[in-house]
Amino acid sequence: MAVSNGGRGGDGEAMCPHRLVLEHVTSRWGVLVLIRLLERPHRFSELRRAIGRVSEKMLTQTLQTLERDGMVHRDAKPVIPPRVDYSLTGLGREAAEQVRDLALWTEKRMTDVLAARQAYDEARTP
């Protein structure tokens, strides 16, 4: 994929808005949220437990960003106590399937990655 900022300085967001979406989808928490929501809709608290080690603030920001990008649907039910469910949109499901495949590939090829790291480190050790 050719990614260019048109030869201008800066972060290129104005020239390449897809870069920003790519960052959202492939961020540490974005990947985990998308993969988890592929299974089924989740409430905030169960999503946080399922992902683990994510702060409430970071999960909120990630969900809001993915919602803004059209990947996640937030369904707030007018009940007491309030209930909010998060699910994937069609666009989000498509993105989630892509990052899930990458995650599965990473798991499958981890032995090769570890071997490559060891060879690299040994070649650079005096």
Secondary structure, DSSP 8 states (H G I E B T S, - for coil): -----TT-SS--TTT-HHHHHHHHHHSHHHHHHHHHHHH--EEHHHHHHHH-S--HHHHHHHHHHHHHTTSEEEEEE--SS-EEEEEE-HHHHHHHHHHHHHHHHHHHTHHHHHHHHHHHHHHT--
